[in-house]
Amino acid sequence: MKGRLTSDHTPYIPLTVAGSPQDCIIDTGFGGAIYLSDDKIASLNLPFLTSAPIILANQSVVISDVFEATVMWFSVTRRVAVIAGPVGSDALVGMELLKGCRIELDDVAGEVRIVPL
């Protein structure tokens, strides 16, 4: 899987979530699978699963809604939990999907490559 590395070193990969292409930032500090804004979740009409406590990077705890979606991951359809974030927040891919993969960041070519191990 290939993505792009921006001039400010932000790694993006394309991901199909519930049949819709998304441009997601790779976030190795996020333990979940996918993080999407409330408005994207609404536009995809994802089914609600539950509300759950989420620990943020600053160690504060917030209650977030959790939804379910299918994603295409290395040509395999997977059902994953999607954590809801505020409107306008970036789409993130976390370690639940990245587990078992090598992530390569090529600053010269401006590419991100994810390879399953």
N, C-alpha and C positions, 0 to 999 in steps of 0.2 A: 504494500500500500504506500502510495506517495502523497505528500502534501507539500506545503510551502513554508519557508522560514522567512519572516518579514525582516525589513531592515532594522527593526528594533528587537530582533531575535525571538519573536513570538512564533511558536510552532503551530500551524494549522493543518488539519486533515479534513478531507471531505468524508462525510458519513451520511448514509441514508437512514433516516429515522422515520418509522411509520410511513414509508414510501416517499418521503420528502427529503431532498438533499439539504444537508446542513453543513456549514463551515465551522468546525469545532476546534477550539484551542486544546492542545494536550496539556493536562494539569496533573503531574505526578504526585502532587500533594492532596489530590481529591481521591478518596478511596472508593467512591461509587463508580457506576458505569457512565451515566450521562447526567448533565445538569443543563436544563433549558429554562428560559424565561417563561413566566406565566402566559404571556401573549402567544408565544410559539406553541406552548402546550395546548392552549385553547384552539389555535388554528389547526392543529393536528388532531383535535378531538380525542386526546388520549384518555383512557379510562383511569379514574381515581382508584388508588389502592388503599392509602392510609395517610395519616399525618405522623411524623416521627421526629424525635430530637436529632439535630445535626450539629456536630461540633465544627466550628469554623476555624480558620487558620490562627486566629488570635485567641483560640481556646474558649470563646464564648459559645453558648448553646442557643440555638433557635429552633423553633418548631416549623418544619417545612412539609408541604404536601408532597406525596409520592405518587407517581403515575406509572403506568406500564406502557412499553412500546416495543416494537420489533425493530431490530437494526440488522443491517447487512455487515457482517464482520468476516473478512476473508472469504467472501462468497457463501457464507453460511448465515442463515437467518437465526437470530437469537432474540429471546424475550428478556428484556432488562428493565430494571427500575429506573425511573427518571425523576430526579430531584428538581422541584420547582424553585425558581429564583425570581427576583423582582423583574418587572417589565424593563426591557432594555439591557439586561445582563447578557454577557457573552455565553455562548454554548460551549460546554466543556466535555471532554472525554477524560475519564479517570482510570485508576489502576484496575478496577474490576474488568474492564475490557483489555487493558494493556498487559495484564498479567500473562506471563509466558511469551512475551515479545521482546525483541530488541528494538530500541528507538535510536535512529541515527539522525543527527542534525548536521547538515552539510552547509556551513556558512558560505563557502565559496560558490557553490551552485545555487544556494538559496532553497535547498530541498530538505524535506523531512521524509525519512523512510522508516516504515514499521515492518519488521520481519518476524513471523512466528518462529519460535524456537522448537 
